[in-house]
Amino acid sequence: MIDIHSHILPQIDDGASHMEESVSMAKEAVAQGIHTIVATPHHLNGRYENYKMDIVELVERLNERLLEDNIPLTVLPGQETRINGEMISDLEQGDLLPLNITSGYLFVELPSSNVPRYTSKLLYDLQLHGIKPVIVHPERNKELMENPDQLYEFVKNGTLTQVTAASVAGKFGKKIKTFSHQLIESNLTHFIASDAHNTTTRGFCIQEAFADIKDNYGNSVVYYFMENAQYLINGDTVVGDVPERVVRKKFLGLF
């Protein structure tokens, strides 16, 4: 299994606080059935700045340590960048890091409470530059929860999304779990990933999430998400089913 979103790198953001914790997270990832994981430290979120070359170097160090400890996990470089108006120029200057460097897929993190007005234009501009933007954890964005039609428009226009495994498993509460399932049902998400920060309060939850998806939608949907993760790190094209709007009446009945 491939996990495309994690904070496994040590001493770089609010994930692993040191190398030993990174190793503990790696062991837990393997126990969850993960063999490849993308390290996606926060970038430009108001607290952390983690540029491309620094991430690539730290990933190399972590892989060397895992090899020494005989832990069968491969770490790939990535980045979780908070949306900002300079993303195109930062990309051209080599500061932004697409997942697995050459895949062409780039994580875009929205603020937790709102969607900036320029979001639609930026997502379009990224695609014009050959980048496939992936909005991370849209199910935890307050404005998208209140107005899911915005997310529908983004996806309809070519943006992809990634829902957090812990959200599907109900770790962030019933409302977020319900919205996560609505995104799956409406073909508004393309990846399920851990966004793991540690092995305790923000763990992987991958097996639990996929068990939940299997129970509700069958094995084919589980395989769909697993295959998409492979397509992403290979730089292949991810094509989802036709997106649909979240049913408004059903949605409003929950809040």
C-alpha positions as CSV (number, residue, x, y, z in Angstrom):
1,M,0.0,0.0,0.0
2,I,1.1,3.6,-0.7
3,D,0.5,6.5,1.6
4,I,0.8,9.8,-0.2
5,H,0.5,12.2,2.8
6,S,2.5,12.0,6.0
7,H,4.6,14.1,8.4
8,I,7.2,11.4,9.0
9,L,10.4,13.6,8.6
10,P,12.0,14.5,11.9
11,Q,12.3,18.0,13.4
12,I,10.9,19.8,10.3
13,D,7.3,20.5,11.3
14,D,4.6,19.4,13.7
15,G,5.1,15.7,12.8
16,A,8.0,13.5,14.1
17,S,9.9,15.4,16.6
18,H,13.2,13.4,16.2
19,M,14.6,10.6,14.1
20,E,13.6,7.9,16.6
21,E,10.0,9.0,16.3
22,S,10.3,8.9,12.5
23,V,11.5,5.3,12.9
24,S,8.6,4.5,15.1
25,M,6.2,5.9,12.6
26,A,7.9,3.9,9.9
27,K,7.3,0.7,11.9
28,E,3.7,1.6,12.4
29,A,3.3,2.3,8.7
30,V,4.6,-1.1,7.8
31,A,2.3,-2.7,10.4
32,Q,-0.6,-0.9,8.6
33,G,0.5,-2.6,5.3
34,I,2.2,0.5,3.9
35,H,5.4,-0.1,1.8
36,T,5.9,3.3,0.3
37,I,5.1,6.6,2.0
38,V,5.4,10.2,0.8
39,A,6.8,12.7,3.3
40,T,4.9,15.9,2.9
41,P,6.0,18.5,5.5
42,H,4.1,21.7,5.9
43,H,5.3,24.7,3.8
44,L,4.4,28.3,4.1
45,N,1.5,27.7,6.5
46,G,2.5,30.5,8.8
47,R,4.7,28.3,11.0
48,Y,6.9,26.3,8.8
49,E,9.0,26.8,5.7
50,N,10.3,23.6,4.1
51,Y,11.8,24.0,0.7
52,K,12.4,21.4,-1.9
53,M,16.1,20.7,-1.5
54,D,16.0,20.5,2.3
55,I,13.1,18.0,2.1
56,V,14.9,15.8,-0.5
57,E,18.1,15.7,1.6
58,L,16.2,14.8,4.8
59,V,14.3,12.0,2.9
60,E,17.6,10.6,1.8
61,R,18.8,10.5,5.4
62,L,15.6,8.8,6.7
63,N,15.8,6.2,4.0
64,E,19.4,5.4,4.9
65,R,18.3,5.0,8.6
66,L,15.4,2.7,7.6
67,L,17.8,0.6,5.5
68,E,20.2,0.3,8.5
69,D,17.3,-0.9,10.7
70,N,15.9,-3.3,8.1
71,I,12.5,-1.5,8.0
72,P,10.9,-2.3,4.7
73,L,9.5,1.2,4.0
74,T,10.5,3.5,1.1
75,V,10.1,7.3,1.8
76,L,9.5,9.6,-1.2
77,P,9.8,13.4,-1.1
78,G,6.8,15.7,-1.2
79,Q,5.5,18.9,0.3
80,E,2.2,20.2,1.7
81,T,2.1,23.9,0.7
82,R,-0.5,26.3,2.0
83,I,-2.2,28.0,-0.9
84,N,-0.7,31.4,-1.7
85,G,-0.5,33.8,-4.6
86,E,3.2,33.1,-5.3
87,M,2.9,29.4,-6.0
88,I,3.5,29.7,-9.8
89,S,6.7,31.7,-9.3
90,D,7.8,29.5,-6.5
91,L,7.3,26.5,-8.7
92,E,9.3,28.1,-11.5
93,Q,12.1,28.9,-9.0
94,G,12.3,25.3,-7.8
95,D,11.1,26.0,-4.3
96,L,7.9,23.9,-4.5
97,L,8.1,20.1,-4.6
98,P,5.6,18.0,-6.5
99,L,5.0,14.6,-4.9
100,N,7.9,12.2,-5.8
101,I,9.6,15.2,-7.5
102,T,8.6,14.4,-11.1
103,S,5.0,13.2,-10.8
104,G,3.5,16.6,-11.7
105,Y,1.0,16.2,-8.7
106,L,1.3,19.1,-6.2
107,F,-0.4,19.3,-2.8
108,V,-2.4,22.4,-2.1
109,E,-3.6,23.1,1.5
110,L,-6.4,25.5,2.1
111,P,-6.9,27.3,5.4
112,S,-9.1,25.4,7.8
113,S,-11.9,28.0,7.9
114,N,-12.2,29.5,4.4
115,V,-11.4,29.3,0.7
116,P,-9.4,32.2,-0.6
117,R,-11.1,34.1,-3.4
118,Y,-8.3,33.5,-5.8
119,T,-8.3,29.7,-5.3
120,S,-10.2,28.8,-8.5
121,K,-7.8,31.0,-10.7
122,L,-4.7,29.6,-9.0
123,L,-5.8,26.0,-9.5
124,Y,-6.4,26.8,-13.1
125,D,-3.1,28.5,-13.5
126,L,-1.3,25.5,-12.0
127,Q,-2.9,23.2,-14.5
128,L,-1.8,25.6,-17.3
129,H,1.8,25.1,-16.1
130,G,1.4,21.3,-16.3
131,I,0.7,20.8,-12.6
132,K,-2.1,18.6,-11.3
133,P,-3.2,20.2,-8.1
134,V,-4.4,18.0,-5.2
135,I,-6.4,19.7,-2.5
136,V,-5.6,18.0,0.8
137,H,-8.2,17.2,3.5
138,P,-11.1,19.3,2.0
139,E,-13.5,17.5,4.4
140,R,-12.0,19.5,7.2
141,N,-12.5,22.9,5.6
142,K,-15.3,24.8,7.2
143,E,-16.4,26.8,4.1
144,L,-16.4,23.7,1.9
145,M,-18.5,21.8,4.5
146,E,-21.0,24.6,4.3
147,N,-20.8,25.1,0.6
148,P,-19.7,21.8,-1.1
149,D,-20.6,23.2,-4.5
150,Q,-17.3,25.1,-4.5
151,L,-15.4,21.8,-4.3
152,Y,-17.6,20.3,-7.0
153,E,-16.6,23.2,-9.3
154,F,-12.9,22.7,-8.5
155,V,-13.1,19.0,-9.3
156,K,-15.2,19.5,-12.4
157,N,-12.5,21.8,-13.7
158,G,-9.7,19.3,-13.2
159,T,-8.5,19.6,-9.5
160,L,-8.1,16.4,-7.5
161,T,-8.6,16.0,-3.8
162,Q,-7.3,13.8,-1.0
163,V,-9.4,12.8,2.1
164,T,-7.7,11.9,5.4
165,A,-8.1,8.3,6.5
166,A,-8.8,9.4,10.1
167,S,-11.7,11.5,8.8
168,V,-13.3,8.5,7.1
169,A,-12.8,6.5,10.3
170,G,-14.5,9.1,12.4
171,K,-11.5,10.3,14.4
172,F,-12.4,14.0,13.8
173,G,-16.1,13.5,14.7
174,K,-19.4,12.5,13.1
175,K,-19.9,15.6,10.9
176,I,-16.5,15.3,9.2
177,K,-16.9,11.5,8.8
178,T,-20.3,12.0,7.1
179,F,-18.9,14.7,4.8
180,S,-16.0,12.5,3.9
181,H,-18.4,9.7,2.9
182,Q,-20.4,12.3,0.9
183,L,-17.3,13.2,-1.0
184,I,-16.6,9.6,-1.8
185,E,-20.2,9.0,-2.9
186,S,-20.2,12.1,-5.1
187,N,-16.8,11.3,-6.8
188,L,-15.3,14.4,-5.3
189,T,-12.2,12.7,-3.9
190,H,-9.5,10.7,-5.6
191,F,-7.1,9.6,-2.8
192,I,-7.3,8.4,0.8
193,A,-4.1,9.0,2.8
194,S,-3.1,9.1,6.5
195,D,-1.8,12.6,7.1
196,A,-0.1,10.9,10.0
197,H,1.9,13.1,12.4
198,N,2.8,10.6,15.0
199,T,1.8,7.1,16.3
200,T,-0.5,8.3,19.1
201,T,-2.9,11.3,18.6
202,R,-2.5,11.6,14.8
203,G,-1.8,8.0,13.6
204,F,-2.2,6.3,10.3
205,C,-5.8,4.8,10.5
206,I,-5.4,3.5,6.9
207,Q,-6.6,-0.1,7.6
208,E,-9.6,1.3,9.6
209,A,-10.5,3.7,6.8
210,F,-10.3,1.1,4.0
211,A,-12.3,-1.4,6.1
212,D,-15.0,1.3,6.4
213,I,-14.9,2.0,2.7
214,K,-15.1,-1.7,1.9
215,D,-18.1,-2.2,4.1
216,N,-19.9,0.8,2.6
217,Y,-18.9,0.7,-1.1
218,G,-17.2,-2.6,-1.8
219,N,-13.6,-3.7,-2.7
220,S,-13.7,-2.0,-6.0
221,V,-13.7,1.4,-4.4
222,V,-10.8,0.4,-2.1
223,Y,-8.8,-0.7,-5.1
224,Y,-9.7,2.5,-6.9
225,F,-8.0,4.6,-4.1
226,M,-5.0,2.2,-3.9
227,E,-4.4,2.3,-7.6
228,N,-4.7,6.1,-7.7
229,A,-1.9,6.4,-5.2
230,Q,0.3,4.2,-7.5
231,Y,-0.7,6.3,-10.5
232,L,0.2,9.5,-8.6
233,I,3.8,8.5,-7.6
234,N,4.4,7.1,-11.1
235,G,3.3,10.4,-12.7
236,D,0.5,8.6,-14.5
237,T,-3.0,10.1,-15.2
238,V,-5.6,9.8,-12.4
239,V,-9.1,9.9,-13.8
240,G,-12.1,9.8,-11.5
241,D,-15.7,9.1,-12.2
242,V,-17.8,12.2,-13.2
243,P,-18.1,14.4,-10.1
244,E,-21.6,15.1,-8.7
245,R,-22.8,17.8,-6.4
246,V,-23.3,16.8,-2.7
247,V,-27.0,16.5,-2.2
248,R,-28.0,19.8,-0.5
249,K,-31.0,18.5,1.5
250,K,-29.1,15.6,2.9
251,F,-26.1,17.7,3.7
252,L,-28.1,20.4,5.6
253,G,-29.9,17.9,7.7
254,L,-26.6,17.1,9.4
255,F,-25.7,20.5,10.6
